[in-house]
């Protein structure tokens, strides 16, 4: 009798094991939602802290800390130097996260080094979406006040050789999705139209100051929707 019970138990155990094995192969695997990592590039006389509000907003909308890379560079140096450093930063982010591409979100002068990276350093292969927020894409007359002090400022003056080269030919190269958000009362960008990019989705956000536009909640929502 005991032997018969043991046989029944063994048979039942085999059936259960077979069923569980079958389920393990057939049941769909749950995957957490993932995003392209975002690399934030600040502007003149600024740092990574200028993105604190938007980093918090992206976290609230489901991004992980690993997917949000706000970094600080020496803003007084040439934008060419910063572009090279940005290239290294993006490669490190890709290696760390295992992603194939990043989204790049920039403010003010950050547009210049980032666009140099895209145009001249092979960046279009590693960037999915590029977002310029009050970017000095075609320069600004305001930069003349510091052009004699900093290389970056001299490059940002309207008509500089740096800008002439950067904006020659295709302003939005590669298969990257480009967007430029601009304000019609931005006192740091003169003229306002300097912030626009040919070939990009250009979006006027109304009257928002230069220093507030990259922590404005309304602009954030538009940027988030563009890169998702």
GILINGI-V140313 format. One record per pair of residues at least 4 apart in sequence whose C-alpha atoms are under 7 Angstrom apart, sorted by the first residue. I is the first residue (numbers start at 1). GAP is how many residues later the second one is. If there is no record, write none. Layout:
# GILINGI-V140313
I_GAP ; I_GAP
This chain:
# GILINGI-V140313
1_4 ; 2_4 ; 3_4 ; 4_4 ; 5_4 ; 6_4 ; 7_4 ; 8_4 ; 9_4 ; 10_4 ; 11_4 ; 12_4 ; 13_4 ; 14_4 ; 15_4 ; 16_4 ; 17_4 ; 18_4 ; 19_4 ; 20_4 ; 21_4 ; 22_4 ; 23_4 ; 36_31 ; 36_63 ; 36_65 ; 36_66 ; 36_67 ; 37_30 ; 37_31 ; 37_65 ; 37_66 ; 38_29 ; 38_30 ; 38_31 ; 38_64 ; 38_65 ; 38_66 ; 38_67 ; 39_29 ; 39_30 ; 39_31 ; 39_63 ; 39_64 ; 39_65 ; 39_66 ; 40_29 ; 40_30 ; 40_31 ; 40_64 ; 40_65 ; 40_66 ; 41_29 ; 41_30 ; 41_64 ; 41_65 ; 41_66 ; 41_69 ; 42_4 ; 42_5 ; 42_6 ; 42_8 ; 42_64 ; 42_65 ; 42_68 ; 43_64 ; 43_65 ; 43_66 ; 43_67 ; 44_31 ; 44_65 ; 45_30 ; 46_4 ; 47_25 ; 48_22 ; 48_23 ; 48_24 ; 51_4 ; 51_19 ; 51_164 ; 52_4 ; 53_4 ; 53_162 ; 54_4 ; 54_161 ; 54_166 ; 55_4 ; 55_13 ; 56_4 ; 57_4 ; 58_4 ; 58_5 ; 59_4 ; 59_5 ; 63_4 ; 64_4 ; 75_77 ; 76_74 ; 76_75 ; 76_76 ; 77_4 ; 77_73 ; 77_74 ; 77_75 ; 78_4 ; 78_73 ; 78_74 ; 79_4 ; 79_33 ; 79_34 ; 79_73 ; 80_4 ; 80_33 ; 80_36 ; 81_4 ; 82_4 ; 82_31 ; 83_4 ; 83_30 ; 83_31 ; 83_33 ; 83_34 ; 84_4 ; 84_33 ; 85_4 ; 86_4 ; 87_4 ; 87_30 ; 88_4 ; 89_4 ; 90_4 ; 91_4 ; 92_4 ; 93_4 ; 94_4 ; 94_5 ; 94_6 ; 94_7 ; 100_26 ; 101_25 ; 101_26 ; 101_27 ; 102_24 ; 102_25 ; 102_26 ; 103_24 ; 103_25 ; 103_26 ; 103_27 ; 104_23 ; 104_25 ; 104_26 ; 104_27 ; 105_25 ; 105_26 ; 105_27 ; 106_4 ; 106_5 ; 106_25 ; 106_26 ; 106_27 ; 107_4 ; 107_25 ; 107_26 ; 107_27 ; 107_28 ; 107_107 ; 108_25 ; 108_26 ; 108_27 ; 108_28 ; 109_26 ; 109_27 ; 110_4 ; 110_25 ; 111_4 ; 111_21 ; 111_24 ; 111_25 ; 111_26 ; 112_4 ; 112_25 ; 113_4 ; 114_4 ; 115_4 ; 116_4 ; 116_50 ; 117_4 ; 117_5 ; 117_6 ; 118_4 ; 118_5 ; 118_6 ; 119_4 ; 119_54 ; 123_4 ; 124_50 ; 124_51 ; 124_52 ; 127_49 ; 128_48 ; 128_49 ; 129_47 ; 129_48 ; 129_49 ; 129_98 ; 130_46 ; 130_47 ; 130_48 ; 130_49 ; 131_47 ; 131_48 ; 131_49 ; 132_47 ; 132_48 ; 132_49 ; 133_47 ; 133_48 ; 133_49 ; 133_81 ; 134_47 ; 134_48 ; 134_49 ; 134_61 ; 134_76 ; 135_60 ; 136_4 ; 136_53 ; 136_58 ; 136_59 ; 137_57 ; 137_58 ; 137_59 ; 137_60 ; 138_20 ; 138_25 ; 138_56 ; 138_57 ; 139_17 ; 139_18 ; 139_19 ; 139_55 ; 140_16 ; 140_17 ; 140_18 ; 140_49 ; 140_50 ; 140_51 ; 141_16 ; 141_17 ; 141_49 ; 142_46 ; 142_47 ; 142_48 ; 143_4 ; 143_10 ; 143_13 ; 143_14 ; 144_13 ; 146_4 ; 146_7 ; 147_4 ; 147_6 ; 147_7 ; 148_6 ; 150_4 ; 151_4 ; 152_4 ; 153_4 ; 155_5 ; 155_7 ; 155_8 ; 156_4 ; 159_4 ; 159_5 ; 160_4 ; 161_4 ; 162_4 ; 163_4 ; 164_4 ; 167_4 ; 171_26 ; 171_27 ; 171_28 ; 172_6 ; 172_26 ; 172_27 ; 172_28 ; 178_22 ; 178_23 ; 179_21 ; 179_22 ; 179_23 ; 180_15 ; 180_16 ; 180_17 ; 180_20 ; 180_21 ; 180_22 ; 180_23 ; 181_21 ; 181_22 ; 181_23 ; 181_24 ; 182_13 ; 182_21 ; 182_22 ; 182_23 ; 183_9 ; 183_21 ; 183_22 ; 183_23 ; 183_24 ; 183_25 ; 184_8 ; 184_22 ; 184_23 ; 185_22 ; 185_23 ; 185_24 ; 186_6 ; 186_22 ; 186_23 ; 186_24 ; 187_23 ; 188_22 ; 189_5 ; 190_4 ; 196_6 ; 197_5 ; 205_14 ; 208_4 ; 208_5 ; 209_4 ; 212_4 ; 213_6 ; 216_4 ; 217_4 ; 218_4 ; 219_4 ; 220_4 ; 221_4 ; 222_4 ; 223_4 ; 224_4
